[in-house]
Amino acid sequence: MEIGRSSVLTNVNEHSSVVPRSHSSNGSRHGGSSSGSHHDDSNLPRKDYESLDYDICYNKPYENYIEAQTASHSISKIEIIKWVITILIGLSTGMVAFFIDTIVKQLSKLKFHTVDQSIQLCSADGCLVVSLVIMVVINTGFVFIATCLTVYEPVAAGSGIPEIKCYLNGVKIPRVARFKSLIAKAVGVLFSVAGGLFVGKEGPMIHSGAIIGAGIPQFQSITFKKIKSKFDFFRTDRDKRDFVAGGAAAGVAAAFGAPIGGVLFSLEEGCSFWNQKLTWRTFVCSMAATFTLNFFLSGLDSNSWGLFYSPGLINFGVFKCADENKTNGTCRLWTALDLFIFVLMGLIGGLLGALFNQLNKWLTVYRMKHVNTKQPVVKILESLLVAMVTTTVAFVASMMLGRCKPIPSIMTNTTSSAIEEDVRTYFCEEGSYNDMATLFFNSQEEAIKQLFHQPGEFDLSTLALFFVFFFLLACWTYGVAVPSGLFVPSLLCGAAYGRFVATLLVNVIGYDRGIYLGTFSLIGAAAFLGGVVRMTISLTVILIESTNEISYGLPLMLTLMVAKWCGDFFNEGLYDIHIHLKGVPLLEWDVPEGMHRLTAKNAMCSDLHFLFPRTRVSVLHRILKTTAHNAYPVVSVVDRAEVSDLADISVNDMEIKTGLDPTSIEQSDSPRILKFDGIILRSQLVVLLKNQIFFKENASPSSQPKISYNEMTSEYPRYPDVIDVANSQIGYNQYIMDIRDYMNPHPYTVYPDTPVPQVFNLFRSMGLRHLPVVDHFGQIQGIITRHNLTHEFLEERLSEINDMEDLNVFDRTRFQ
């Protein structure tokens, strides 16, 4: 057996691909790299993202670990513990949702009560400016607190859904599942929502649930170092991913009272790997979150503990005709003829969503270039500016642009709070209400219920102005350095659009067929939200569960499908736009069209540092310090005579980047090749170095110490870095490490001529981090990571191949 010193494998095949300049190997890692974006965004700041390890490494320590578990019958016990932890995640997510909802209601109630008293006192004296100043001071104070929390923990900004989507897709997002992120997210969203910004608390709830799902199974905390347990059964990316999927689903369930929608959300938006057991555990987790929140809300709101009437943070109320006698029983929620209008509304909703996404993309690009790169005070000033402008627009529009409408004699609805209690009567006579103030001077959830169930009228000009103001301000707000959700603002904006369409049909066009205004408001909300986020299955089920009306299934499905198709014609969903702007190597569901022309050798990275089964420790240490790869192929030197049909490849063609003499590889007269034996991760090598798993050169290999699977994963998920490993001993050449027991000897591999669609399906469906490319004779040719399978990378490789073919055709034509 050879004692390897390592080498770099370059030009192993004359057809090997070369990484394009925009994706140069110098800036990429085996196991995670920032993907390229569109050309107009190529100069945006980029981070280097790593991939998660979902594939199981069946090495010797893991096999011993499984045998020990089987012998002690602990596999069944661990399965039971998984279910217990799953339920605990759901309960904890429900408690966090209850905390957020309760505090937000109290803060909003305090703010509106203070401003309302000031307006009542100043209406006669003409000092409304004082009321405006009071409202601005309160809102900017709340927003200042929220911004400071996100400056302290930047990953807490935004909704968190793009980050969780990337995590479930297999990308390691730094600090996304930290306890500090949970505190900043849960507390920050209280003040961003109470501060009057056009944001929601439902998106951050999904992120919060995912953090809870990631943290509880670890039984340890990086923040609180004293919290450390020997219970380390779930300290792998594979198990952690499953619990994060359950936590994200629980967040959706707690936000909307939609446990089935939560399961579908995790399936549709995130996970690249799914199974039946995960489906059941995720559903149980969602149910636990839903009814935990419902139990505490019932006790707090009505003192009837266990009265499960309000399953989620947002309650759309009951959809039914309020006055059957007035319409002689002709009022219906919807009819077949209305479907044609709903399809048209979905088309317009997709257009509006695409416009929203494009405007927000431009704003986000500007922020990434000119705001995020500056001092944190710039982020704080931007948030305060948005808060002041939002407050001023809402206040002035309510006081000056609102129309007084008569309060209907019959205002009944079986929701938790009566609709008539939330109308605003500023500057209106008794028996009338200010329609603009009713929308702006209520929480967004209450404003949605007003548009869904208010039997009174909203003026067309009021609805149009409210939509325009809310559309522009919500677009400006999403991306500001505060915890911010997108669901509820999009629903409210779309509900105003739907109510406008219904009012236009009845009052202007004369379409009066017992129309129920709330249905059109709901369809408008679904159309606009679908046009922004481009979700279909999960969003349909979420809205059905939130309305408790199964008859809305068909119109909601049609509307969301049309909105998605229309929006996709112009751009991507807003979450995907933000993911690509950040350069995250997200793997889509399928490869782009025309990728059958590419093979594995066109997509792979051929710049490899390899190791031998027995490698000098000093060389190993130097390789880890001078390279950034996260995985290293393990190869053996084999005589060429053993493989007679192998093409002529000489190791003299190899570039030795470690500064070692290549003659150390060729120690016999017989030509030799490098046979692929397996692959080992950087983290595994560092752990072996730290625990001094090596032996002296003049000693027997059996004298090398052993390390168990539990010891190798004890420091998950933050393994030590090579610079933290003391090199007092490993700097000497007489120490050798035998890595055969610790490498993965059976990784998935593909041939160089394997079509890229087949490579993509294998990589994504199996949740791989590295996919070695090995020829038919066992010679390692290159490695494929998720960076090599992103749409941008594959399209660039195909473009280069097409350019080369065009150039060859031109040359042949020229010399004929």
C-alpha positions, 0 to 999 in steps of 0.5 A, a space after each residue: 500500500 502506498 503512503 500518499 503525499 497528495 497531488 492535484 488531478 488536472 487534465 485527466 481527460 482531454 475532454 474534461 470541462 474547465 470551470 468558466 471564469 465566472 465560476 472559477 475553481 479558485 472561488 469554489 469548493 467541493 461541497 458548496 459554492 455560491 452559484 452565479 446569477 444573471 449577468 445584470 446581477 453579477 456584480 452583487 456581493 456574494 457569499 460562499 455557501 456550503 452544502 449539507 450532508 444528507 447522504 449516509 457515510 457507511 464507514 467502519 465507525 458508522 457500521 459499528 454504531 448501527 450494530 451496537 444499536 441493533 444489539 441493544 434494540 435501541 432503534 425502536 427506542 430512537 424511533 419513539 424518541 423521534 415522535 416525542 421530539 416531533 410533538 415537542 417541536 409542535 407544542 413549542 412552536 404553538 407557544 411561540 406563536 401564542 407569545 407573538 400574537 398576544 404581545 402584538 395585539 397588546 402593543 397595537 391596542 395600546 398604540 391605536 388607543 393612544 392615537 385615537 384619543 388624540 384624534 378625538 381631542 384634536 378633531 375640534 381644535 385642529 391639532 391633528 399634527 400632534 396626533 400624527 407626531 404621536 403616531 410617528 414617534 410610537 411607530 418609529 420607536 417600535 421599528 427602531 427596536 426591531 431594526 436593532 435586533 436584526 442588525 445584531 443578528 442579520 439573518 433575522 431580517 425578512 421573512 426567513 422563508 427563502 433561507 428555510 427553503 434553501 436549507 431544506 433544499 440542501 444549502 447550509 445558510 450561516 446562523 439560520 437556525 441559531 437560538 439568537 436568530 429565534 430571539 431576534 426573529 420572535 421579538 423583532 417581529 413584535 415591534 415591526 408589526 406593531 410599528 405600523 410597517 406593512 409586514 406580517 408575522 406569519 412568515 417569521 413564524 415559519 422561520 421560528 418553527 424551523 429554528 425550534 425544529 433544528 434546536 430541540 433534537 440537538 439537546 445542546 446549545 452553542 449560545 448556552 454552552 452549559 446546556 450539553 447532553 450526551 444524547 447525540 442520536 440526531 446530530 446529523 444533517 439528515 435528521 436535522 433536516 427532517 425536524 426542520 421540515 416539521 418545524 417549518 410546517 408547524 409554523 405554517 399551521 400555527 400561522 394559518 390554522 392549516 396543518 395539512 397546508 403546512 405539510 404541503 408547504 414543506 413538501 412543495 417549497 422546500 424538501 428535496 427528499 421525502 418519505 412516508 414517515 416524514 409525512 406522518 411526523 410532519 403532520 403530527 407536528 403541525 397538528 400539535 402546533 395548531 391546537 396548542 395555539 388554539 387552546 391558549 387563545 381560547 382561554 385568553 380571549 374567551 376564558 373558555 379553555 379548550 374551545 377550539 374556535 380560532 386555530 391560527 394567528 389569522 382568522 378569516 371569519 365565516 363566509 356566509 351571506 349576512 342578509 338572506 332576506 334582502 336578496 330573497 335567498 338568491 345570495 350565493 358564495 359563488 356560481 359557475 358563471 363567476 369562475 370566468 371572472 375569477 380566471 380573469 382576476 387570477 390573470 390580473 393578479 399574476 400581472 400585479 404580482 410580477 410587477 410587485 416582484 420586479 419593483 422589489 427586485 430593483 429595490 433589493 439590488 440597490 440595497 445590496 449595493 448601497 445599503 447593506 455594504 454600509 455601516 449598520 446605522 444606514 440600515 437603521 435610518 432606512 427602516 426609520 424612513 420607511 416607518 415615518 413615510 408609511 405612518 404619514 401616508 396612512 394617517 393623511 390618507 385616513 384623515 383627508 381621503 376617506 369617504 363617510 359611508 352609512 353603517 348598515 343596520 345589519 352587521 353580523 358575523 360569527 367571528 371572534 370580534 364583531 366587525 362593527 367594533 372595528 370601524 373608524 368614524 373619524 370626521 363622519 356623522 353618527 351612523 357613518 364610518 370612515 372607509 379609508 381609516 377603517 382599513 388603515 387604523 386597524 391591524 392588517 388581519 382586522 382590515 382583511 376581515 373588513 374587506 371579506 365580511 363588511 356588508 357596508 360599502 367601500 368607495 371605489 376611489 378609496 379601494 383604488 387609493 388604498 391598493 396603490 398606497 399599500 402596494 407601493 409601501 409594502 413593496 418598499 418595506 419587504 427587504 428592510 432590515 426588520 423581521 417581515 412577513 409577506 403573506 398577510 400584506 399580500 392578502 390585504 393588498 389582494 383583498 382590496 383589489 378583489 373588493 374593488 372588482 366586486 364593487 365595480 361589477 355591482 355598482 358600475 357594470 350592473 352584474 348583480 346575481 346575488 353576488 357575495 362581496 367577500 368571495 371576490 375579496 378572497 379570490 383577489 387576495 389569492 390572486 395577488 398572493 399567488 402572483 407574488 409567491 407562485 405557490 399553488 397546492 399548499 397555498 390552495 389548501 392553506 386558504 381552504 383551511 383558513 376559511 373553513 369553506 371547502 367549496 372554495 377549493 375549485 375557484 382558489 385552485 383555478 385562480 392560483 394556477 392562472 396567477 402563477 402561469 401569468 407571473 412566471 411568464 415575466 419573472 420568478 416568485 419573490 422568494 426565488 428572486 431573493 435566493 438568486 440575488 444572494 447567489 445561493 446554489 438552489 437546485 430546482 425541480 428539473 434541469 433547464 431545457 436542452 441539457 440532454 446535450 451535456 454530460 457529466 464531464 461537461 459539468 464536473 470540476 476536474 481540479 481535485 486534491 486527492 489523498 492516498 489511503 495512508 497519507 503522511 500527517 504533515 502533508 495532510 495538515 498542509 493540504 487542509 490549510 492551503 485548500 478550501 475543498 470540503 471533500 477529498 477523493 481517496 485513490 490507490 496507485 494501481 499498475 497499468 498492467 492490471 487494466 490493459 484497456 485503459 487509455 494512456 495517462 501519465 502522472 507526469 501530466 499532473 500538476 503537483 500543487 503541494 510542492 512534492 516530487 511526482 516521482 513519489 507516485 511512480 516508484 516502479 517502472 510499470 506505468 500506474 493509474 489512480 484508482 478511486 477508492 472512496 471519498 472523505 470529508 474535510 470535517 472528518 479529517 480535522 476530527 481525526 487530526 484533533 484526536 491524533 488518529 495516526 501512527 508512527 511510520 516505523 510502527 504497525 498500522 494496527 497501533 493507530 488509535 480508534 475513534 467511535 462514531 459518537 466521538 466523530 460527531 460529538 462537535 456537530 454542527 460546528 466542527 473544528 477548523 484545521 487552524 484550531 488543531 495543534 500541530 506540535 506533533 503532526 508537523 513531523 513526517 514520521 506520522 502516518 494516518 490510515 483513513 480507510 476506516 473513516 472514508 466513505 468507500 461506497 459513494 454514488 458515482 457516475 460515468 463521464 458520459 452520463 447525461 446531465 438530466 440523469 446526474 441531476 435527478 440522482 444528485 437531487 433525489 438522493 440529497 447528495 453533497 458530492 458526486 464523483 465522476 469515475 470512468 469505466 476503469 475506476 480512474 477518478 475524473 472529477 467531482 460534481 457538486 450542487 454548484 455544478 448543477 445550478 441552472 445558471 452554471 448549466 446554461 453557461 456550460 451549454 452556451 460555451 459548447 454551442 459557441 465552440 460548435 459554431 466556431 468549429 463550423 466557421 473554421 471548416 467553412 472558412 478553409 473549404 
